[in-house]
């Protein structure tokens, strides 16, 4: 099966070469861009299964690149992992709010980079570029999520295998992280979860991200779900729940 195609957007030659080398060694198809402008052109010219995007770019910065990728129907489905030396909460939250799927703080090890990349690719409907998504299959015989039954609650139909949400017959466009937060809460209606429990359920334990990022995802979900968003309730002093 063809390996995913990854776009590396990094202005520092050494880091870009290191990332490219490690991904290529694993069999990934790699394209490189040193500027935001070049990255946007490449994303328009060919399909990518993942973008590794540095935030500190000359000219068009990483957050602007992310915004333009997610705002373009042709590139909106490309998962984005942010590469940042800052580690600042405001940058992380801003990127997630724009639709980024994950972030890695520099300096990072190649093993962490590869593990995070594989994790994000597993969460997308098709891992190995070029598929039409009909089977929802990834490497090794299929994505276990495709076997999960749809969740039907309060006028919503949540399809885990398709990463699709239908509200009153209409498709709801969610980011990958928003989808996982909604699925986590809706699969346990009535249960109250702390922000940390939601983070652990969505990203796994020992994931370096702030509680505020979950608040951002909840705000985005409520807005996109319309009236159904009111079923995501804030439990003061604790966290959130999806109303039964």
C-alpha positions in Angstrom: 0.0 0.0 0.0 1.2 3.5 -0.9 2.6 5.4 2.1 1.1 8.8 2.9 2.4 12.0 1.3 3.7 14.5 3.8 4.4 18.2 3.3 7.1 19.6 5.5 7.0 23.4 6.0 10.1 24.6 7.8 12.5 27.5 7.1 15.4 26.1 9.0 17.4 23.9 6.6 18.8 21.6 9.2 15.5 20.8 10.8 13.7 20.4 7.5 16.4 18.0 6.3 16.2 16.0 9.5 12.4 15.7 9.4 12.5 14.8 5.7 15.2 12.1 6.2 13.4 10.4 9.0 10.0 10.4 7.2 11.6 9.2 4.0 13.4 6.4 5.9 10.0 5.2 7.1 8.8 5.1 3.5 6.7 8.3 3.5 6.5 10.4 0.3 7.9 13.8 1.3 7.7 17.3 -0.2 9.5 20.3 1.3 8.7 24.0 1.5 10.8 26.7 3.2 8.2 29.4 3.1 4.5 29.7 3.7 3.9 30.9 0.1 5.6 27.8 -1.3 3.7 25.6 1.0 0.3 27.0 -0.1 1.3 26.6 -3.8 2.4 22.9 -3.3 -0.8 22.1 -1.4 -2.8 23.4 -4.3 -0.8 21.5 -6.9 -0.9 18.0 -5.3 -2.7 16.1 -2.6 -1.1 15.6 0.8 -2.2 13.3 3.7 -0.4 15.4 6.3 1.3 18.8 6.8 4.1 19.4 9.3 3.9 23.2 9.7 6.4 25.4 11.5 4.7 28.5 13.1 7.7 30.8 12.9 8.0 31.3 9.1 9.3 34.3 7.2 6.7 36.2 5.3 3.4 34.3 5.6 3.6 32.8 9.1 2.4 29.3 10.1 -0.9 30.3 11.6 -1.8 32.2 8.4 -0.8 29.1 6.3 -3.0 26.9 8.6 -5.9 29.4 8.2 -5.6 29.4 4.5 -5.3 25.6 4.2 -8.4 25.1 6.3 -10.3 27.8 4.5 -9.7 26.3 1.1 -12.0 23.4 0.1 -9.2 21.8 -1.9 -6.9 21.7 1.1 -9.2 21.8 4.1 -9.0 18.1 4.8 -5.2 18.0 5.2 -4.4 17.2 8.8 -1.9 19.7 10.3 0.7 19.2 13.0 2.3 22.4 14.2 6.0 22.7 14.9 6.7 25.4 17.4 9.8 26.5 19.3 7.6 28.8 21.5 5.6 26.4 23.4 3.3 29.3 24.2 -0.3 28.5 25.1 -1.7 31.3 22.9 0.0 29.9 19.8 -1.1 26.4 20.5 -4.7 27.4 21.2 -4.8 29.6 18.1 -3.5 26.8 15.9 -6.0 24.3 17.3 -8.8 26.8 16.9 -7.9 27.2 13.2 -8.2 23.4 12.8 -4.7 22.0 13.5 -4.7 18.5 14.8 -1.7 18.4 17.0 1.5 20.2 17.8 5.1 19.3 18.7 7.4 21.7 20.6 11.0 22.0 19.4 13.4 20.5 20.0 11.8 17.1 19.4 13.1 13.6 18.8 12.5 11.9 15.5 10.7 9.1 17.3 8.2 11.5 18.8 7.7 13.1 15.4 7.0 9.8 13.7 4.7 8.6 16.5 2.6 11.8 16.4 2.5 11.7 12.6 1.2 8.1 12.6 -1.3 8.9 15.3 -2.8 11.8 13.3 -2.8 9.8 10.1 -4.7 7.0 11.9 -7.4 9.4 12.9 -8.1 10.5 9.4 -10.6 8.5 7.3 -7.9 7.3 4.8 -4.3 6.9 5.9 -2.5 6.1 2.8 -3.4 8.8 0.3 -5.3 8.1 -2.9 -8.2 6.1 -1.4 -11.7 7.3 -1.8 -12.7 6.6 1.8 -15.4 4.2 1.0 -13.9 1.4 3.0 -12.3 3.5 5.7 -9.3 1.1 5.7 -5.9 1.9 6.9 -2.8 -0.3 6.9 -2.9 -3.7 8.3 -6.4 -4.7 7.3 -8.6 -1.9 8.3 -9.3 0.9 10.8 -11.0 -0.4 13.9 -13.1 2.8 14.1 -14.9 1.8 10.8 -16.4 -1.1 12.8 -17.8 1.2 15.5 -21.6 1.7 15.3 -22.9 5.2 14.6 -24.0 7.3 17.6 -27.5 8.7 17.3 -28.5 11.3 19.8 -30.5 14.6 19.9 -30.8 14.8 16.1 -27.1 14.0 15.6 -25.7 11.0 13.8 -21.9 10.5 14.5 -20.1 8.1 12.2 -16.8 7.1 13.8 -15.4 5.3 10.8 -16.2 8.1 8.4 -15.3 10.9 10.8 -18.7 12.4 9.8 -21.4 14.2 11.8 -24.9 14.6 10.4 -27.3 17.1 12.0 -31.0 16.9 10.8 -29.8 15.5 7.5 -27.1 18.1 7.0 -23.4 17.4 7.1 -21.5 19.3 9.9 -17.9 20.2 9.0 -15.7 19.6 12.1 -12.0 19.6 12.6 -10.4 16.3 13.5 -10.0 17.3 17.1 -13.6 18.7 17.4 -14.9 15.4 16.1 -13.0 13.4 18.6 -14.2 15.6 21.5 -17.8 15.3 20.4 -17.5 11.5 20.0 -15.9 11.2 23.4 -18.7 13.1 25.1 -21.6 11.9 23.1 -20.7 8.2 23.5 -21.2 8.7 27.3 -24.2 10.9 27.7 -24.9 12.2 31.2 -21.3 11.5 32.4 -19.3 14.5 33.6 -15.7 14.7 32.5 -12.9 17.1 33.6 -10.9 18.8 31.0 -8.0 16.5 31.7 -10.1 13.4 31.3 -11.3 14.7 27.9 -7.7 15.5 26.9 -6.6 12.0 27.9 -9.6 10.4 26.1 -9.0 12.3 22.9 -5.2 12.5 22.7 -4.0 9.9 25.2 -2.2 10.3 28.5 0.9 12.4 29.0 -0.1 14.8 26.2 1.4 18.2 26.7 -1.5 20.6 26.1 -3.4 23.1 28.2 -6.9 22.8 29.6 -7.8 26.0 27.8 -7.5 24.1 24.5 -10.5 22.0 25.4 -12.5 25.1 26.1 -11.7 26.3 22.6 -12.8 23.1 21.0 -16.1 23.2 23.0 -16.8 26.7 21.8 -16.2 25.7 18.2 -18.4 22.6 18.6 -21.3 24.5 20.1 -21.2 27.1 17.3 -21.0 24.5 14.5 -23.7 22.2 15.9 -26.2 25.0 16.2 -29.1 24.2 18.5 -27.6 20.7 19.2 -24.6 22.5 20.7 -26.7 23.3 23.7 -26.5 19.6 24.7 -22.9 20.1 25.5 -23.2 21.4 29.0 -20.7 23.1 31.3 -20.5 21.7 34.8 -19.0 24.5 36.8 -15.9 23.6 38.7 -15.7 20.2 37.1 -15.8 20.2 33.3 -18.3 19.1 30.6 -21.0 16.6 29.8 -23.3 15.7 26.9 -26.8 15.9 28.1 -28.8 12.6 28.2 
